[in-house]
Each structure stands twice: as structure tokens, then as C-alpha cells.
Amino acid sequence: MRSYLGMYDVSCPRRRSTLFRILSAYGIHQQKSVFECRLNSDFRLQLIQQLAVLPNDTFQRIVLIQVYPNHPDSIMLGAAKEHPASHCLYIA
């Protein structure tokens, strides 16, 4: 499992809601449009496929960045929400 940050900046409320629902299925909601996701390669590919079929708009931006917590240049401060201990994935 690798750590990723999923983020979006979307002006359309309907698309924002869709993105929120998709990213909620894969990660922990940390801030308004930021999700911390722990994904294996299969779930990462599945998430990218779900995001790729969304309509492309010039007024939106969706970013999925891999986080390297043990890299010497990485600085992580504060305490984030805990990831669930379960190995199950619930998609609503």
C-alpha cells in the first residue's frame, strides 16, 4: 500500500459532489477537497479509471500525488485522521 493525496479544484457543484463521493470511497477526507488515500496498484488503477471517465472541463483540476513519508526531503507535521484498521473497502 502506498500513500497518495487526491485533490480537486472544480467549480461545478455537481462535479464536486461526484468527485467527493469517488474519493471518499478510496481515502480519508482530510480537508475541503483533499483526501489521503492508501492504495495498492489495483485500487490506484481503479481510481484513475473512475476519474478518467469524468467530463473534462477547462475549469477543473484533479490531482493524485504519491506521498513518500520516509523520504529525507519529506516533512510531515501534525496528526492526521486515522485510517480504518479494516482491510475491507466500502463503496457507497
Biopython code that builds the backbone (N, CA, C, O; Angstrom):
import numpy as np
from Bio.PDB.StructureBuilder import StructureBuilder

atoms = [
    (1, "MET", "N", (0.840, -1.178, 0.000)),
    (1, "MET", "CA", (0.000, 0.000, 0.000)),
    (1, "MET", "C", (0.885, 1.241, 0.000)),
    (1, "MET", "O", (1.843, 1.352, 0.765)),
    (2, "ARG", "N", (0.535, 2.153, -0.870)),
    (2, "ARG", "CA", (1.259, 3.417, -0.951)),
    (2, "ARG", "C", (0.318, 4.560, -0.602)),
    (2, "ARG", "O", (-0.899, 4.459, -0.760)),
    (3, "SER", "N", (0.902, 5.638, -0.129)),
    (3, "SER", "CA", (0.114, 6.806, 0.271)),
    (3, "SER", "C", (0.020, 7.805, -0.871)),
    (3, "SER", "O", (1.003, 8.086, -1.557)),
    (4, "TYR", "N", (-1.186, 8.336, -1.061)),
    (4, "TYR", "CA", (-1.439, 9.333, -2.102)),
    (4, "TYR", "C", (-2.293, 10.447, -1.517)),
    (4, "TYR", "O", (-3.045, 10.240, -0.565)),
    (5, "LEU", "N", (-2.164, 11.632, -2.102)),
    (5, "LEU", "CA", (-3.080, 12.724, -1.832)),
    (5, "LEU", "C", (-3.918, 12.925, -3.081)),
    (5, "LEU", "O", (-3.387, 13.146, -4.169)),
    (6, "GLY", "N", (-5.225, 12.846, -2.917)),
    (6, "GLY", "CA", (-6.152, 13.131, -4.005)),
    (6, "GLY", "C", (-6.778, 14.489, -3.748)),
    (6, "GLY", "O", (-7.347, 14.724, -2.683)),
    (7, "MET", "N", (-6.673, 15.387, -4.727)),
    (7, "MET", "CA", (-7.168, 16.758, -4.549)),
    (7, "MET", "C", (-7.918, 17.196, -5.793)),
    (7, "MET", "O", (-7.661, 16.707, -6.893)),
    (8, "TYR", "N", (-8.836, 18.109, -5.609)),
    (8, "TYR", "CA", (-9.542, 18.656, -6.764)),
    (8, "TYR", "C", (-9.893, 20.117, -6.538)),
    (8, "TYR", "O", (-10.062, 20.576, -5.408)),
    (9, "ASP", "N", (-9.995, 20.826, -7.643)),
    (9, "ASP", "CA", (-10.447, 22.217, -7.661)),
    (9, "ASP", "C", (-11.438, 22.299, -8.813)),
    (9, "ASP", "O", (-11.044, 22.439, -9.971)),
    (10, "VAL", "N", (-12.709, 22.213, -8.496)),
    (10, "VAL", "CA", (-13.766, 22.122, -9.500)),
    (10, "VAL", "C", (-14.828, 23.170, -9.187)),
    (10, "VAL", "O", (-15.254, 23.308, -8.041)),
    (11, "SER", "N", (-15.251, 23.903, -10.207)),
    (11, "SER", "CA", (-16.227, 24.976, -9.985)),
    (11, "SER", "C", (-17.671, 24.477, -9.987)),
    (11, "SER", "O", (-18.526, 25.078, -9.335)),
    (12, "CYS", "N", (-17.957, 23.407, -10.695)),
    (12, "CYS", "CA", (-19.326, 22.891, -10.813)),
    (12, "CYS", "C", (-19.705, 22.089, -9.554)),
    (12, "CYS", "O", (-19.033, 21.108, -9.235)),
    (13, "PRO", "N", (-20.766, 22.486, -8.834)),
    (13, "PRO", "CA", (-21.167, 21.773, -7.613)),
    (13, "PRO", "C", (-21.484, 20.294, -7.853)),
    (13, "PRO", "O", (-21.178, 19.448, -7.011)),
    (14, "ARG", "N", (-22.083, 19.989, -8.975)),
    (14, "ARG", "CA", (-22.442, 18.593, -9.271)),
    (14, "ARG", "C", (-21.186, 17.733, -9.451)),
    (14, "ARG", "O", (-21.115, 16.617, -8.938)),
    (15, "ARG", "N", (-20.205, 18.257, -10.178)),
    (15, "ARG", "CA", (-18.949, 17.516, -10.368)),
    (15, "ARG", "C", (-18.170, 17.417, -9.059)),
    (15, "ARG", "O", (-17.546, 16.394, -8.778)),
    (16, "ARG", "N", (-18.210, 18.482, -8.263)),
    (16, "ARG", "CA", (-17.557, 18.454, -6.950)),
    (16, "ARG", "C", (-18.139, 17.343, -6.094)),
    (16, "ARG", "O", (-17.406, 16.614, -5.425)),
    (17, "SER", "N", (-19.450, 17.217, -6.118)),
    (17, "SER", "CA", (-20.128, 16.176, -5.351)),
    (17, "SER", "C", (-19.725, 14.786, -5.837)),
    (17, "SER", "O", (-19.502, 13.879, -5.035)),
    (18, "THR", "N", (-19.635, 14.628, -7.148)),
    (18, "THR", "CA", (-19.222, 13.343, -7.726)),
    (18, "THR", "C", (-17.797, 12.999, -7.307)),
    (18, "THR", "O", (-17.522, 11.867, -6.908)),
    (19, "LEU", "N", (-16.897, 13.965, -7.397)),
    (19, "LEU", "CA", (-15.509, 13.731, -7.000)),
    (19, "LEU", "C", (-15.404, 13.415, -5.514)),
    (19, "LEU", "O", (-14.633, 12.541, -5.117)),
    (20, "PHE", "N", (-16.164, 14.112, -4.702)),
    (20, "PHE", "CA", (-16.166, 13.846, -3.264)),
    (20, "PHE", "C", (-16.582, 12.402, -2.996)),
    (20, "PHE", "O", (-15.957, 11.710, -2.192)),
    (21, "ARG", "N", (-17.629, 11.953, -3.666)),
    (21, "ARG", "CA", (-18.128, 10.584, -3.478)),
    (21, "ARG", "C", (-17.079, 9.556, -3.919)),
    (21, "ARG", "O", (-16.850, 8.565, -3.226)),
    (22, "ILE", "N", (-16.443, 9.794, -5.072)),
    (22, "ILE", "CA", (-15.443, 8.848, -5.582)),
    (22, "ILE", "C", (-14.252, 8.771, -4.632)),
    (22, "ILE", "O", (-13.849, 7.681, -4.226)),
    (23, "LEU", "N", (-13.688, 9.926, -4.279)),
    (23, "LEU", "CA", (-12.502, 9.922, -3.424)),
    (23, "LEU", "C", (-12.810, 9.439, -2.010)),
    (23, "LEU", "O", (-11.931, 8.881, -1.351)),
    (24, "SER", "N", (-14.029, 9.638, -1.531)),
    (24, "SER", "CA", (-14.418, 9.137, -0.205)),
    (24, "SER", "C", (-14.367, 7.616, -0.147)),
    (24, "SER", "O", (-14.123, 7.041, 0.914)),
    (25, "ALA", "N", (-14.595, 6.967, -1.274)),
    (25, "ALA", "CA", (-14.564, 5.507, -1.317)),
    (25, "ALA", "C", (-13.138, 4.965, -1.227)),
    (25, "ALA", "O", (-12.936, 3.795, -0.902)),
    (26, "TYR", "N", (-12.153, 5.813, -1.513)),
    (26, "TYR", "CA", (-10.762, 5.362, -1.544)),
    (26, "TYR", "C", (-9.890, 5.948, -0.441)),
    (26, "TYR", "O", (-8.775, 5.476, -0.221)),
    (27, "GLY", "N", (-10.379, 6.962, 0.251)),
    (27, "GLY", "CA", (-9.500, 7.601, 1.220)),
    (27, "GLY", "C", (-10.233, 8.323, 2.332)),
    (27, "GLY", "O", (-11.460, 8.305, 2.420)),
    (28, "ILE", "N", (-9.439, 8.957, 3.176)),
    (28, "ILE", "CA", (-9.923, 9.699, 4.329)),
    (28, "ILE", "C", (-9.995, 11.174, 3.951)),
    (28, "ILE", "O", (-9.024, 11.746, 3.456)),
    (29, "HIS", "N", (-11.145, 11.776, 4.187)),
    (29, "HIS", "CA", (-11.356, 13.193, 3.885)),
    (29, "HIS", "C", (-10.587, 14.016, 4.912)),
    (29, "HIS", "O", (-10.926, 14.003, 6.095)),
    (30, "GLN", "N", (-9.548, 14.734, 4.468)),
    (30, "GLN", "CA", (-8.704, 15.497, 5.389)),
    (30, "GLN", "C", (-9.076, 16.970, 5.436)),
    (30, "GLN", "O", (-9.143, 17.559, 6.515)),
    (31, "GLN", "N", (-9.316, 17.561, 4.290)),
    (31, "GLN", "CA", (-9.710, 18.964, 4.212)),
    (31, "GLN", "C", (-10.782, 19.087, 3.149)),
    (31, "GLN", "O", (-11.236, 18.085, 2.597)),
    (32, "LYS", "N", (-11.187, 20.317, 2.860)),
    (32, "LYS", "CA", (-12.334, 20.557, 1.987)),
    (32, "LYS", "C", (-12.305, 19.724, 0.696)),
    (32, "LYS", "O", (-13.301, 19.086, 0.358)),
    (33, "SER", "N", (-11.195, 19.723, -0.015)),
    (33, "SER", "CA", (-11.115, 18.959, -1.265)),
    (33, "SER", "C", (-9.847, 18.116, -1.315)),
    (33, "SER", "O", (-9.294, 17.890, -2.391)),
    (34, "VAL", "N", (-9.384, 17.649, -0.158)),
    (34, "VAL", "CA", (-8.157, 16.858, -0.067)),
    (34, "VAL", "C", (-8.458, 15.542, 0.646)),
    (34, "VAL", "O", (-9.089, 15.517, 1.703)),
    (35, "PHE", "N", (-7.992, 14.456, 0.044)),
    (35, "PHE", "CA", (-8.188, 13.120, 0.600)),
    (35, "PHE", "C", (-6.840, 12.425, 0.709)),
    (35, "PHE", "O", (-6.006, 12.520, -0.192)),
    (36, "GLU", "N", (-6.634, 11.729, 1.814)),
    (36, "GLU", "CA", (-5.446, 10.907, 1.986)),
    (36, "GLU", "C", (-5.847, 9.472, 1.673)),
    (36, "GLU", "O", (-6.716, 8.900, 2.332)),
    (37, "CYS", "N", (-5.205, 8.901, 0.662)),
    (37, "CYS", "CA", (-5.573, 7.563, 0.190)),
    (37, "CYS", "C", (-4.396, 6.610, 0.355)),
    (37, "CYS", "O", (-3.254, 6.969, 0.064)),
    (38, "ARG", "N", (-4.675, 5.398, 0.820)),
    (38, "ARG", "CA", (-3.672, 4.333, 0.865)),
    (38, "ARG", "C", (-4.131, 3.284, -0.126)),
    (38, "ARG", "O", (-5.117, 2.583, 0.101)),
    (39, "LEU", "N", (-3.401, 3.183, -1.236)),
    (39, "LEU", "CA", (-3.851, 2.367, -2.356)),
    (39, "LEU", "C", (-2.793, 1.358, -2.770)),
    (39, "LEU", "O", (-1.599, 1.660, -2.784)),
    (40, "ASN", "N", (-3.245, 0.157, -3.107)),
    (40, "ASN", "CA", (-2.359, -0.767, -3.794)),
    (40, "ASN", "C", (-2.477, -0.465, -5.289)),
    (40, "ASN", "O", (-3.255, 0.404, -5.683)),
    (41, "SER", "N", (-1.725, -1.158, -6.110)),
    (41, "SER", "CA", (-1.707, -0.828, -7.545)),
    (41, "SER", "C", (-3.071, -1.046, -8.204)),
    (41, "SER", "O", (-3.440, -0.300, -9.111)),
    (42, "ASP", "N", (-3.822, -2.054, -7.763)),
    (42, "ASP", "CA", (-5.142, -2.310, -8.356)),
    (42, "ASP", "C", (-6.136, -1.192, -8.033)),
    (42, "ASP", "O", (-6.848, -0.715, -8.916)),
    (43, "PHE", "N", (-6.182, -0.778, -6.763)),
    (43, "PHE", "CA", (-7.098, 0.303, -6.377)),
    (43, "PHE", "C", (-6.688, 1.628, -7.004)),
    (43, "PHE", "O", (-7.543, 2.438, -7.361)),
    (44, "ARG", "N", (-5.380, 1.852, -7.139)),
    (44, "ARG", "CA", (-4.908, 3.077, -7.790)),
    (44, "ARG", "C", (-5.393, 3.122, -9.234)),
    (44, "ARG", "O", (-5.901, 4.145, -9.694)),
    (45, "LEU", "N", (-5.237, 2.020, -9.939)),
    (45, "LEU", "CA", (-5.690, 1.946, -11.328)),
    (45, "LEU", "C", (-7.204, 2.120, -11.413)),
    (45, "LEU", "O", (-7.699, 2.821, -12.296)),
    (46, "GLN", "N", (-7.936, 1.493, -10.507)),
    (46, "GLN", "CA", (-9.395, 1.608, -10.479)),
    (46, "GLN", "C", (-9.823, 3.060, -10.242)),
    (46, "GLN", "O", (-10.748, 3.547, -10.892)),
    (47, "LEU", "N", (-9.159, 3.747, -9.323)),
    (47, "LEU", "CA", (-9.471, 5.152, -9.055)),
    (47, "LEU", "C", (-9.179, 6.017, -10.276)),
    (47, "LEU", "O", (-9.992, 6.864, -10.645)),
    (48, "ILE", "N", (-8.035, 5.811, -10.897)),
    (48, "ILE", "CA", (-7.680, 6.592, -12.089)),
    (48, "ILE", "C", (-8.688, 6.361, -13.204)),
    (48, "ILE", "O", (-9.052, 7.302, -13.909)),
    (49, "GLN", "N", (-9.145, 5.130, -13.376)),
    (49, "GLN", "CA", (-10.145, 4.840, -14.408)),
    (49, "GLN", "C", (-11.459, 5.553, -14.110)),
    (49, "GLN", "O", (-12.105, 6.066, -15.024)),
    (50, "GLN", "N", (-11.861, 5.590, -12.843)),
    (50, "GLN", "CA", (-13.102, 6.292, -12.490)),
    (50, "GLN", "C", (-12.974, 7.793, -12.729)),
    (50, "GLN", "O", (-13.929, 8.434, -13.168)),
    (51, "LEU", "N", (-11.814, 8.349, -12.448)),
    (51, "LEU", "CA", (-11.604, 9.780, -12.658)),
    (51, "LEU", "C", (-11.489, 10.116, -14.142)),
    (51, "LEU", "O", (-11.904, 11.194, -14.568)),
    (52, "ALA", "N", (-10.930, 9.204, -14.927)),
    (52, "ALA", "CA", (-10.706, 9.461, -16.352)),
    (52, "ALA", "C", (-12.002, 9.558, -17.145)),
    (52, "ALA", "O", (-12.039, 10.236, -18.172)),
    (53, "VAL", "N", (-13.057, 8.903, -16.700)),
    (53, "VAL", "CA", (-14.317, 8.932, -17.460)),
    (53, "VAL", "C", (-15.160, 10.168, -17.153)),
    (53, "VAL", "O", (-16.181, 10.397, -17.802)),
    (54, "LEU", "N", (-14.742, 10.964, -16.171)),
    (54, "LEU", "CA", (-15.483, 12.189, -15.864)),
    (54, "LEU", "C", (-15.293, 13.195, -16.993)),
    (54, "LEU", "O", (-14.243, 13.212, -17.635)),
    (55, "PRO", "N", (-16.291, 14.028, -17.240)),
    (55, "PRO", "CA", (-16.160, 15.033, -18.303)),
    (55, "PRO", "C", (-14.963, 15.948, -18.039)),
    (55, "PRO", "O", (-14.729, 16.379, -16.910)),
    (56, "ASN", "N", (-14.217, 16.230, -19.097)),
    (56, "ASN", "CA", (-13.054, 17.104, -18.986)),
    (56, "ASN", "C", (-13.488, 18.546, -19.186)),
    (56, "ASN", "O", (-14.125, 18.876, -20.186)),
    (57, "ASP", "N", (-13.150, 19.386, -18.254)),
    (57, "ASP", "CA", (-13.569, 20.783, -18.277)),
    (57, "ASP", "C", (-12.346, 21.659, -18.026)),
    (57, "ASP", "O", (-11.476, 21.302, -17.231)),
    (58, "THR", "N", (-12.280, 22.797, -18.699)),
    (58, "THR", "CA", (-11.138, 23.694, -18.505)),
    (58, "THR", "C", (-11.165, 24.355, -17.133)),
    (58, "THR", "O", (-10.154, 24.914, -16.707)),
    (59, "PHE", "N", (-12.289, 24.306, -16.436)),
    (59, "PHE", "CA", (-12.410, 24.937, -15.124)),
    (59, "PHE", "C", (-12.305, 23.928, -13.985)),
    (59, "PHE", "O", (-12.850, 24.154, -12.904)),
    (60, "GLN", "N", (-11.618, 22.830, -14.216)),
    (60, "GLN", "CA", (-11.442, 21.858, -13.142)),
    (60, "GLN", "C", (-10.025, 21.321, -13.155)),
    (60, "GLN", "O", (-9.347, 21.307, -14.182)),
    (61, "ARG", "N", (-9.605, 20.884, -11.991)),
    (61, "ARG", "CA", (-8.287, 20.278, -11.865)),
    (61, "ARG", "C", (-8.390, 19.168, -10.833)),
    (61, "ARG", "O", (-8.885, 19.373, -9.725)),
    (62, "ILE", "N", (-7.915, 17.986, -11.216)),
    (62, "ILE", "CA", (-7.900, 16.826, -10.327)),
    (62, "ILE", "C", (-6.456, 16.338, -10.264)),
    (62, "ILE", "O", (-5.815, 16.142, -11.297)),
    (63, "VAL", "N", (-5.945, 16.143, -9.046)),
    (63, "VAL", "CA", (-4.546, 15.768, -8.870)),
    (63, "VAL", "C", (-4.465, 14.562, -7.938)),
    (63, "VAL", "O", (-5.133, 14.521, -6.904)),
    (64, "LEU", "N", (-3.644, 13.583, -8.310)),
    (64, "LEU", "CA", (-3.347, 12.434, -7.458)),
    (64, "LEU", "C", (-1.828, 12.365, -7.342)),
    (64, "LEU", "O", (-1.138, 12.089, -8.324)),
    (65, "ILE", "N", (-1.308, 12.617, -6.146)),
    (65, "ILE", "CA", (0.135, 12.697, -5.924)),
    (65, "ILE", "C", (0.556, 11.618, -4.937)),
    (65, "ILE", "O", (-0.049, 11.466, -3.876)),
    (66, "GLN", "N", (1.602, 10.868, -5.294)),
    (66, "GLN", "CA", (2.129, 9.884, -4.354)),
    (66, "GLN", "C", (2.957, 10.598, -3.291)),
    (66, "GLN", "O", (3.761, 11.477, -3.600)),
    (67, "VAL", "N", (2.749, 10.208, -2.037)),
    (67, "VAL", "CA", (3.461, 10.793, -0.900)),
    (67, "VAL", "C", (4.525, 9.800, -0.450)),
    (67, "VAL", "O", (4.260, 8.605, -0.321)),
    (68, "TYR", "N", (5.718, 10.305, -0.215)),
    (68, "TYR", "CA", (6.826, 9.475, 0.248)),
    (68, "TYR", "C", (7.156, 9.874, 1.691)),
    (68, "TYR", "O", (8.040, 10.704, 1.904)),
    (69, "PRO", "N", (6.465, 9.302, 2.686)),
    (69, "PRO", "CA", (6.639, 9.749, 4.077)),
    (69, "PRO", "C", (8.040, 9.508, 4.638)),
    (69, "PRO", "O", (8.463, 10.223, 5.546)),
    (70, "ASN", "N", (8.764, 8.527, 4.124)),
    (70, "ASN", "CA", (10.091, 8.218, 4.664)),
    (70, "ASN", "C", (11.217, 8.867, 3.873)),
    (70, "ASN", "O", (12.388, 8.654, 4.187)),
    (71, "HIS", "N", (10.890, 9.651, 2.860)),
    (71, "HIS", "CA", (11.914, 10.323, 2.065)),
    (71, "HIS", "C", (12.551, 11.424, 2.911)),
    (71, "HIS", "O", (11.847, 12.116, 3.646)),
    (72, "PRO", "N", (13.880, 11.600, 2.821)),
    (72, "PRO", "CA", (14.538, 12.613, 3.655)),
    (72, "PRO", "C", (14.046, 14.041, 3.406)),
    (72, "PRO", "O", (14.146, 14.884, 4.298)),
    (73, "ASP", "N", (13.523, 14.326, 2.225)),
    (73, "ASP", "CA", (13.026, 15.672, 1.926)),
    (73, "ASP", "C", (11.576, 15.879, 2.354)),
    (73, "ASP", "O", (11.070, 16.999, 2.294)),
    (74, "SER", "N", (10.904, 14.815, 2.783)),
    (74, "SER", "CA", (9.503, 14.926, 3.201)),
    (74, "SER", "C", (9.419, 15.452, 4.630)),
    (74, "SER", "O", (10.138, 14.994, 5.518)),
    (75, "ILE", "N", (8.543, 16.406, 4.831)),
    (75, "ILE", "CA", (8.296, 16.947, 6.168)),
    (75, "ILE", "C", (6.814, 16.767, 6.456)),
    (75, "ILE", "O", (5.966, 17.316, 5.753)),
    (76, "MET", "N", (6.507, 15.999, 7.486)),
    (76, "MET", "CA", (5.119, 15.753, 7.850)),
    (76, "MET", "C", (4.920, 16.231, 9.280)),
    (76, "MET", "O", (5.575, 15.749, 10.204)),
    (77, "LEU", "N", (4.017, 17.177, 9.451)),
    (77, "LEU", "CA", (3.752, 17.766, 10.760)),
    (77, "LEU", "C", (2.307, 17.514, 11.166)),
    (77, "LEU", "O", (1.437, 17.361, 10.308)),
    (78, "GLY", "N", (2.048, 17.472, 12.460)),
    (78, "GLY", "CA", (0.681, 17.326, 12.941)),
    (78, "GLY", "C", (0.220, 15.881, 12.944)),
    (78, "GLY", "O", (0.972, 14.965, 12.611)),
    (79, "ALA", "N", (-1.024, 15.702, 13.324)),
    (79, "ALA", "CA", (-1.625, 14.372, 13.394)),
    (79, "ALA", "C", (-2.837, 14.326, 12.481)),
    (79, "ALA", "O", (-3.755, 15.137, 12.611)),
    (80, "ALA", "N", (-2.837, 13.393, 11.574)),
    (80, "ALA", "CA", (-3.952, 13.238, 10.640)),
    (80, "ALA", "C", (-4.982, 12.277, 11.217)),
    (80, "ALA", "O", (-4.733, 11.613, 12.223)),
    (81, "LYS", "N", (-6.124, 12.211, 10.578)),
    (81, "LYS", "CA", (-7.141, 11.232, 10.962)),
    (81, "LYS", "C", (-6.576, 9.839, 10.721)),
    (81, "LYS", "O", (-5.804, 9.621, 9.788)),
    (82, "GLU", "N", (-6.967, 8.913, 11.566)),
    (82, "GLU", "CA", (-6.500, 7.538, 11.450)),
    (82, "GLU", "C", (-7.201, 6.823, 10.302)),
    (82, "GLU", "O", (-8.388, 7.032, 10.049)),
    (83, "HIS", "N", (-6.435, 5.970, 9.610)),
    (83, "HIS", "CA", (-7.037, 5.109, 8.598)),
    (83, "HIS", "C", (-7.734, 3.956, 9.305)),
    (83, "HIS", "O", (-7.257, 3.501, 10.345)),
    (84, "PRO", "N", (-8.842, 3.473, 8.770)),
    (84, "PRO", "CA", (-9.516, 2.333, 9.393)),
    (84, "PRO", "C", (-8.599, 1.114, 9.417)),
    (84, "PRO", "O", (-7.811, 0.905, 8.495)),
    (85, "ALA", "N", (-8.704, 0.324, 10.461)),
    (85, "ALA", "CA", (-7.864, -0.860, 10.602)),
    (85, "ALA", "C", (-8.301, -1.982, 9.672)),
    (85, "ALA", "O", (-7.524, -2.904, 9.423)),
    (86, "SER", "N", (-9.494, -1.930, 9.166)),
    (86, "SER", "CA", (-10.032, -2.985, 8.319)),
    (86, "SER", "C", (-9.350, -3.005, 6.957)),
    (86, "SER", "O", (-8.920, -1.970, 6.446)),
    (87, "HIS", "N", (-9.259, -4.185, 6.387)),
    (87, "HIS", "CA", (-8.715, -4.330, 5.041)),
    (87, "HIS", "C", (-9.839, -4.376, 4.008)),
    (87, "HIS", "O", (-9.613, -4.710, 2.845)),
    (88, "CYS", "N", (-11.036, -4.041, 4.439)),
    (88, "CYS", "CA", (-12.186, -4.031, 3.544)),
    (88, "CYS", "C", (-12.333, -2.656, 2.913)),
    (88, "CYS", "O", (-11.944, -1.647, 3.500)),
    (89, "LEU", "N", (-12.891, -2.626, 1.728)),
    (89, "LEU", "CA", (-13.174, -1.363, 1.055)),
    (89, "LEU", "C", (-14.672, -1.269, 0.877)),
    (89, "LEU", "O", (-15.290, -2.131, 0.253)),
    (90, "TYR", "N", (-15.253, -0.213, 1.429)),
    (90, "TYR", "CA", (-16.691, 0.004, 1.329)),
    (90, "TYR", "C", (-16.936, 1.096, 0.307)),
    (90, "TYR", "O", (-16.421, 2.205, 0.445)),
    (91, "ILE", "N", (-17.717, 0.794, -0.715)),
    (91, "ILE", "CA", (-18.064, 1.785, -1.733)),
    (91, "ILE", "C", (-19.560, 1.997, -1.662)),
    (91, "ILE", "O", (-20.347, 1.080, -1.895)),
    (92, "ALA", "N", (-19.944, 3.231, -1.333)),
    (92, "ALA", "CA", (-21.362, 3.543, -1.182)),
    (92, "ALA", "C", (-21.967, 3.915, -2.507)),
    (92, "ALA", "O", (-23.160, 4.212, -2.580)),
]
sb = StructureBuilder()
sb.init_structure("model")
sb.init_model(0)
sb.init_chain("A")
sb.init_seg("    ")
for serial, (resi, resn, name, xyz) in enumerate(atoms, 1):
    if name == "N":
        sb.init_residue(resn, " ", resi, " ")
    sb.init_atom(name, np.array(xyz, "f"), 0.0, 1.0, " ", f" {name:<3s}", serial, name[0])
structure = sb.get_structure()
